[in-house]
């Protein structure tokens, strides 16, 4: 390498001296903020819990090491298996005490061996972290359970389970179609990885009773399930009624749905809105129609305006709800789309392997990383940082620069004294040290 110096800048304000470019053996890292992850991981003894309950998959590395490596990597910025080399080269490994970082081939083999069995365990561990956060912030008396699906685009032919199905952006392109569950508190309850040709509601009838049972076991008194029209079916309505939960379920605008409605009436609460009520599949049907006037071309049929109607049908078991109340309650659940975007900021679905179970494990690890981040930002960070997006936390918190020094067999992480985030970082470390883990029996649900 012959490029050793950048020439001086006489026109610069301040020092005009030239800059020398050299290599250094000094221990440096741009991942000091990941110490928050280590503090949380060690405080909750997650490594011991993972190794005690995870299915045996063999290999040189323990299951806890592989999980910790990938979760820390996702929060650092790793999105593909080939990016693992940066954890070793940029001083992240010493922060966690790793002897070495697994290479992409080793990680890929471990993902295939772990498969759906390990993914189920990671899903349980994610729920355990939800309980851990609630132990600090209290169990919410009422929650809204939000289920939604997303499409993960695929361009290669080696990703198992990628098939042509529902794809609103690139029709006919192979994809995966995972199902995600969130709460209105921001907590993630897990993921079900599915092929691209899977229906929107595939697996939801089996998963919802499990999620409701977990929430009731945790002490949640009131549960509202919010689902979009892709989940609508008579079987789904019967299930929600049998579970005795409140629900708001959007219904497609079919002719038989309109026939179940009574007369339309102008709303007294909002101008331009009309409402109607009815009964469908033993539940209350609440419909809202928004009528607007649009200007036409001046000589089109001799008319100046025309009426356009936007209709929404919501099915609920709350007979006391007005149509506008049910409609607004459903719309409030659209925040699940923002939570899914946060998952994508952590690299959700960015990489895939030629094994459906391995892809399910990759998705489960991303939801685990999201929940780790959510615990950190809501229990240890203050101010705007407690609501910051994963991309912002990645950029300014987890990639904190520092020096790594060793003296008398003691390792030290040295942050710059003028680092703007230094005081909040130290306060967050102290806050995580005070967290109280939930009971062990909560892990085996």
N, C-alpha and C positions, 0 to 999 in steps of 0.2 A: 504494500500500500504506500504510494508515494505522496498522497495528499496529506500533508502534515500541518499546514498553516493556512488560515484565512487572512488575507491582507488587511492592513489597517484601514480605518474609515475616517479620513480627515474631516468630513462634513458632519460627523455624528455629534450629537449633544452629549457631552460627558467624555469618557475615555475613548480615544481614537486608536488605542493599541491594537495590534493584530492578535488573533486567537490561534493558539496551537491545538491541534487535534491529536490526542494520544490515547493509548489503551492503558487501563489501570486494573490492578488486581485487588483494589479496595472493595470490600463487601458493600454493595449498594442494592437497593430494592425500590421498586415503585408499587409495592403491594403491602405496605405496612398497615393499611387500614383493614386488611384481612385478619389482623389480630382480634378484631371484634368477633369474627366468625370463630376463631380458636377459643376465645373466652367463653362464648356461648356453648360451643361443642364440649369443652371440658367441664363447664359448670353443670351441664345436664348429663355428663358422663355418657354421651351418645355413642362413643366407640364401644364401650362395654355393652351397652344395650343392643347395638347392632350385631356384634359378634355372638352375643348370647342367644339371639332370636333369629338371625338371618340363616337361610338354608345354606348348607355347605356346598360351595362351588369349586373348591380346590384352587390350585395356583399358588404362586409365590407370595402374593399379597393377600392380607386379610380383607374381608368384606368391608370393614370399617375404614380401612385405608383407601380403598377404591372409591367408596362413597364420599369420603372427606375430600379426596383429590378432585373429583369431578364437581362437587358442589362449590368448593373454593374456586375452582377454575371458572365456573359459570359466573360467579360474582366478580371475578377479576377481569373477565372479558373473553374467556375461551368459548368458542362456539363449535369448533370442529376437532376431531381427534388429533389432527396434526398440530394443533395449537398447544398441546400439552408440553411441548419442549420449552415454551416460554416460562412455565412455572419453575422449571429447573434452572434456566439460564438467568432469570431476573430476581433471584433471591427470595422466591416465595417458599421453596422447600425448607430452608432453615427456620422460617417463622413457625412452621408446624412440626418441625423435628423429623421430617421425612428423610430417610436415607437416600432414596431415589424416587423419581417420578416415573410411573409406568409409561412405556412407549405406546403409540397408537395401536400396534398389533396386539400387545398384551391387554389393553383396555377393551379392544373389540372382542377378543376371545372371552374375556370375563363377562361382557355384556351378553354374549350368546349363551354362556353357561348359566348365568343367573336367570335370564329370561323373565317369564311371567311370575315365577315363584318369588324372585327377589323384588320384582315390581310391587307385588302385593304387600311385602314387608315394608318397603319404602312408603307405600300409601298409608300403612298403619303408623309409621314413624312421623309422617306429616301430620296426621291427626293428633298424635301425642304432643307435637309442638304447638298445635292449636290450644290444647289443654294447658300447656305450659304458659302460653301468653295470657290466657284467661285467669290463671292463678295470680298474675300480677295486676291485671286490669279489671278483674271480677267477671264472673259468668254473665253474659247478657241475658236479661229476662225474656227478650223476644228477638228473634232473628228471621231473616228472609233467606231461604235456600234458593240459590240461583244456579240453574243448569243450562248450559249452552254448548253448542258444538262449534268447531272451527275447521277450516280446510287448510292443510299443510301441503303446499305445492311441491311436486316432485318432477325432476327432469331426467334422472337416470333410470335405468332398468333393473338395478340390483337391489333396490330397497324393497324388502319383503312386505307384502300387504298393500303396496301402492297400486291402485287400480282406478279406472275411470269411473267417476260417480258424480255426486253433486259438486260442482266447481263453478262458482258464479263469475270468476275472472277469466279462466282459461278453460272453456268447455272442451271436454274430451281429453284433457291432460291428466295423467295419473296423479293421484294424491292420496293422502291419509286423511281420516275424518275423526279425530279424537273428540271425546266428550269430557267436559270439564265441570267441576262443581266448586262454587264459591259461596261465601256468606256476604251479606251486606256490611259486615264488619271488616271486610278486606281479607279474611282468612281463606286459604285454599284448602279444600277437603280432598283433593286428589284428581286423578285423570283416568279415563278408560281409553286405551289406544285401540283404534279400529281401522280396518281397511277403508279405502276411499269409497267403495261401493256400499258401505254400511248406511242404513237409514239414520236419520237424525236422532230418532228415539231408541235406536238399538242399544240394549243393555240398561236403559233407564228404569224399566219396570223392576229389574232385580236390584239396582243400585240405590234407588230412592229409599226403600224400607231400611236398608243398612245405614244410610246417612241419618235418617230420622231417628233410628234407635240410638245411634251414637250421641246425637244432640240431646235427646231426652235423658240418657244416662249421665251426661255432663251437667244436667240441671237446668236446661233451657225450658222455660214454661210454655212459651208460645212460639210456634213454628209456622211460617208462611212459605209456601212453595210457589215460586214464580217460573213459568215455562212459556216458551213461545209456541207459535202454531205448529211447528214441526213435531211437537210432542203430543199434539191433540189426538186422542182416540177415546173410544168408549171405555176401553180397558184401563187407560190412564186415569180417567175420571173416577172409575170405580175404585182403583187403588188409592187415590188420594182421599176419597171419602172413607175408605176402610181404615186408613192410617189416622183419621181424625185430626188432620192438620188443615189450617186455612190455606187456600190456594187461589191464585189468579192465573188462568190459562187462556192464552189467546186462541181464538177460533178462526179458521179460514172463512172468507166471505162467500159461502156456498148458498145455493138457492134454498136448501132445506133448513139452513140456519136462519135465513130471513123469514121463512114461513113460521118459525117458532117464536117470532117476536110479535109483540102487540103493536099498538099505534105509536107513531113517532110524535113526540112533543117537543116544542121549543124549550130549551133550558132557560131557567130564570137566573141561573148562577153565572152563565157565560154567554155572551152574545155570539151568534153564529153557530151555536152548537145545538143539535137535536139529539134526544135520547129515547131509547125504547128498552123494554124489559120483556123477558120471557123465561122459559124453562127448557133445558136440553140435558138429556141423560141424567135427570134427577138433580141437576144443579141450576143455580140462578144464572141466566144469560143477561148480560148487561152490554148494551151497544151504544156507541157514540158516533154521531155523524157531524162532520164539520163542513158547512156549506159556505163556499166563497164565490164571489162574483168576479169573473175574468172578462176583460175587454176583448172584443172581437175585431177583426178587420172591418173598417167602416161599412163596406157594401156587402158583407157576408150575410145573405138572407134578409138583409134589411134590419138586423138586430144590432144593438149596441153592446149588450152584455149577455153572458151565459152563466149558469150555475154549475159549479163543480163540487162534487161531494167526496169526502174522504171518510171511509167507514172503518170502524174498529169494533170487533166483538170480543168480549172477555167473559169467560166462564168462571164462576166463583161459588163457594159454599156460604158466603156471607150474605144472607138475605137482607141484612140491615144496611148494606152498602148501596149508595146511589151509583148510577152508571158512571158519572164523572169520577167518583171516588175510586171505583174499581179500575177505571182506565188510567188514572194518575198513579195508582199503586203499581200497576203493571209497568208503566213508563219509568217509574223510579228504579226498577230493576235493570234498566239498560246499562247501569254502571258495570255489569258483568263484562261488557265489551271492553271497557277500559282496563279491567283486571287481566283480560286475555292479552291486551296489547302490552301490559307490563311483563307477562310471561314471554312474549316475543322479544322484548328488550333483553331478556336473559338468555336468548338463543333457543327458545322453544322450537323444536322441529328443524333447527338449522342443519343438523347432520342426521344421517340414518345409516343403518347397516343392513346386510342381507339376511335379517332374521327378525320376524315379527315380535317375538318375545324380547329380543334385545332392544328394538325400537320402543316397546312399551316401557322397558326399564329406563331408557334415556329420557322419555317423557316424565316418568315418575320422579327421576332425579331433578328435573327442572322445577317441578312443583315443590319438591323439598327445598331446593335453593330459594325459591320465592318465599316460602314460609319462614325460612331462616332469616331472610332479609326483612320480612314483615315483623318478626319478633324484635329484631334489632332496632328498626326505625320507630316502632311504637312503644317500646319499653326503655330504650337507652338514649335515643336522640331526642332533641328538644326543638321547639319552634317549627320552622318550615321544613327542617330535615325530617321530622316525624311523618311528613306527608310527601316526601320527595319521591320521584319516579326512580325505578332501578337504574335507568341510564344516567341520571344525575348522580346517584350514589356511587355508581361505578366510577364516574369521571373524577369526582372530588373527594370521595371518602375512602373507597376500597383501594384506589391507586395512589395512596399517600406516599410521597418519597421519604426515604430514610436511609441511614447508614447502619450497617451491621458490623459490630465489633466483638472481638473475643479477648478477654483478659482474665487470667487466673481461672481458666475453665468456665468462665461465666460469659454468656452471650448477652449483648445489649443492643437494643434498637434505639437509635438516636434520630429524633425528628428535628427539623430546623426550628430554631427559637422563634423565628418570625413567621412560621406557618399559621395562616389564619384559622385553620380548623383545629389547631393543637389543643386548645383548652376543652373544646367540646369532645374531641377524641378521647382525652384522658378521663373526662367525666363519664363518657359512654362506657369505657372499660370498667370504671368503678361501679356503674349502675348494673352492668351485666354480672359482675361478681356477686351482687346481692340478690340475684334471682333465686327463687325457690322452685326446684323441680316438682312436677306433679307426682302423684303416687305411682308406683311401679305398675300396679294392676291396671292402670289406665291404658297401658301399652297394648295389652292383649284384649282387643275388643272383638 
